[in-house]
Every structure is written in C-alpha cells, then in structure tokens.
C-alpha cells in the first residue's frame, strides 16, 4: 500500500501532530518532527500530519477533491520527508514510513543501551565500594565475579552477599587480596589464677571456679585480687 501524508493549516497552536501519529513515533521523536515542521507550510504556516484509520497517511480534508488531495499529499510527503531526513532518514518520500519506523527503532535502541549502561555503572560502583580495603585493585576482582549473580538496588546499594562469590577467587588468586589483620581476642572476664609451682598457667578464670577451687586458689595466692 502506498503511503500518503496530508497537510492542513494548523488549527491548534500546540497540536501539529495528531495523537495517532504520536503513538507511532513516540513522544520524543514526535516533538522533534513537530519542531521541524514549524513554519514549513504554505505562507510560512505550520504543517499538520494526520493518519488514517488503516494506518496510512491521508489528506486531512477529504472533501476538497482528488486534485487538491493529491497536491496536499505530495506537499506533506516532501515536508515530512525533509523532517525525517534531518533525523537521519533517507529523505525519499517513497520510504517515509520506513524511515519513521527506523528512526523510532533507533531511538528505542538508544534508550535501551543507555539503561544498560547506567545499570552497569551502578553495579560497578557498588562493587568497588564493597571491595574497598579488601583487594588491591577492585577491577581485577570484579572482572572475575559472576555478573548475573550480583544484584544492586535502585538506590545503588549492593543486595548480594559477596562472601561465597569471593571464596574461589581468593583461593585461586590470593595475591589479589590484601592481608587482613586478625582480630584480637577480647580479654576474659575475671583474673586468671597464678600458675601452680612448677606447672603451667591455669586456664580457668576465677569467675568460673567452684568454691573448693577458689578456696585452694586463695590459699595458694593470698594477695590475689578477684
């Protein structure tokens, strides 16, 4: 089916492109085409694009006769083709429909790629923050992590526990990780008994001794504090 586009003098200041065409092009592309069509009609007036019920472009005024319809369609095709050409189309009126669809597809691809890029940046940032102080170069470790198993919230926070994911990397590439200081054991409550003569230090604190053990300890260490 041949594609026909009609023009008409703008009857509404801010509505040069009908809703049906907006649904085809999308808001962003429609706005660009709308801007490109301003002042491109007769006597410097704006150009309106309209679409028929069957999806083809048709003259807006069907009562003007075949001659006027053909002339209007030809003018609109050329004007719209110029607008699409400015957006990267071929400029050929015969392929206007394909150019519009291609331009819309390119914009959707651009949006999708942009979303993926933002998600990748968000994930990389969250991982770098989580690995800070644990590894020498986060990039070396991030490249070895299974990306599909890592989840990041919309706020950029890391939702995945990296402990199990880091284990195999730490075992096979220990040099990528910084040496962690061992945590000091907290001191035991209560005084430790003095070592018996010729023996090793007692392991049990006074707070855990039985009455008989504590009595024996105090007799052996009269000055000890408990």
N, C-alpha and C positions, 0 to 999 in steps of 0.2 A: 504494500500500500504506500502511495506517495505521501510524503509528509507536507502538510500545508500549515502555514502560520499566517494569521491575520493581524492587522494593527488597527487601532482606533485611537482617537484623541482621548487623552487621559481625562476621565470624568471624576476621578477621586485623586486628590493630590498625592497620597502616600500608598496607593494601591495599583501600581502599574502592572504587577504580575499577579494573576489570579491564584486563589488557594490551590487549585488543581495543579498548576504548574509548580507552585512552591512545594507541594508534596512530592513531585517528581525530582526537582532539583535539590531540595533541602534548603533550610533557612540560609545557610552561609553562602551557597552558590547563588541562590535567588537574589540575595542582597547585592552580590557583585554584578549579576546580569542587570538587575534593576538600575544600579548606578550607571552601568554602561549604556543603557537605553535612554537615559535622561537627555532630552533635547535633540534626539535623533529623528524625530518625526517631522511631518510637514510644518514649515514655518517655525522650526525650532522647538516644536512641542514634544512632549514625552511620548514614548511608544508603549503601548499595552500589548502583552502577549496573552492569548486565550487558548484553551484547549477544548476540543470537542469531547462528547460522551464516549466515543470509541477510542479515545487516546490520541487521535491525530490532531494536528494543528489546523484550525479552520478560521475563516473570516469571522470577526466579531459581529458584523452586521450582515445577516443572511438575506436581507430584503433589498439590497442595492443592485441586485442583478449579477449575472455571470461576469460581465466585463469589469465592473467595479470590484467584485470579489477576487478575480484573478489578479488585478492590479494591486489590490491591498495585500494579497498573499505574497506576491513577488517582492513587494517593498519590505514586508515584515521579515521574509526569509533572509533577505540581504542584510537587514539591520541586525537581526538576531544572530546571523552567521558572523557578522563583524564582532558582535559582543562575545560570542563563544570563541572566536579566533583570538581575541585579547586574553582569554583564559587558557589558551593553549590548544584550541581546536584547529581544524584544517581551514575553516573559512568557507568551505564549499557548501552552498545551500542544500545540495542533494544529500549531504551526510550530516545535516544539522542535528537530527535526532540522535544519531550515533555519537556525535561529538558531545552532546549534552550528557548522555549516559556515561560516556567515558570520563568526562570531567567530574561527574558525581562520584564515579567509582574511584578515581584518583584521589579525591578528597577524603573518601571513606578510608582508603588505604593509608593515607597520611595520618588521619586521626587514630587509626588502629596502631600504626607504628609508633606514634607519639605516646600513646597509652602504655605500650610495651616498654618504651624507653624510660618513661617515668617510673614504672614498676621495677625495672631493673636497677635504676639509680637508688630507689627507696630500699630495695633489698640489700644492695651492696653497702649502703651507708649503715644499715642496721647491723650487718655482719662485721663491718670494720669496728664499730663501737663495741660489739660484744667480744671481739678478739683482741682489743687493745690491752696491752700488758701481758698477754698470754703468748703471743707469737712475735717473731722478728718482723715479718712482712705479711700483713693480712692478705694481700693479693695472692701470695703463694699458697695459702691455705684455702682461701675462698674458691680458687680455681679447682680444687680437689674435692670440694663438698658437692653432694648430690643436690643440684638446684631445685629439683622437683619436690624434695622433701622439706624445703625451707619455706615457712610462711611468715609473712610480715603483715601487720595490721595497717589499716588506713592511716593511723596516726604515725606510722613509721616504726613502731615497736616490733621487736623480734618475738614471734609467738612460739618458735620451735626451740626445744632444748637441744643444745649442740653437744652435750656430753657424749652421747653414744656415737654421734657422727664424727667427732674428733678423735675418738679412740684409735681406729685403724690408721688414721693419718699420723698420729703421734707415735704409734708403734713402728710404722714403716719409715717415717721421716722425722725422727726425734729432733734433728738439728733445726727444724723449722720453729720449734717451740722454745720459749725462754725457760730457764731453770727456775722453778718456783721454790721460794723459801718454805721450809717445813714449819708448820705452826707449832709454837711451843706448847707443851702440855701444861695445863693450869695446875698450880700447886695444890696438893691435897690439904684438906682442912684438918687441923689438929696437929700437934707436934709429933714428930717421929721419935720412937724410943731410941735411946743411945744403944750402940752396938754392945752386945754382951762381951765379956772378956774373951779375947781370942776368937770371937765369932764375927759374923757379917752383920750389917745393919738390919734391924728388924723391919719388916715390910709393912706391918700393920700400924696405922696411926692410933694414938691413944683414944680417940673418939670411938674407935671400933673394938677396943679391948673389952674382954669380960672383966668382972670385978676382980677375980683372982689374978688375971694377967696384969691389970692395972696396979694391984697391990704389990705384986712382985716387982713391977717396973719402978714404983715409987721407992721401994726399999733399996733397990739397986741404984737409983738415981735420986737421992733425997733432995737435991736442989733443982730438979727438972720442973718446968712450967707446963701446965696442960690447959 
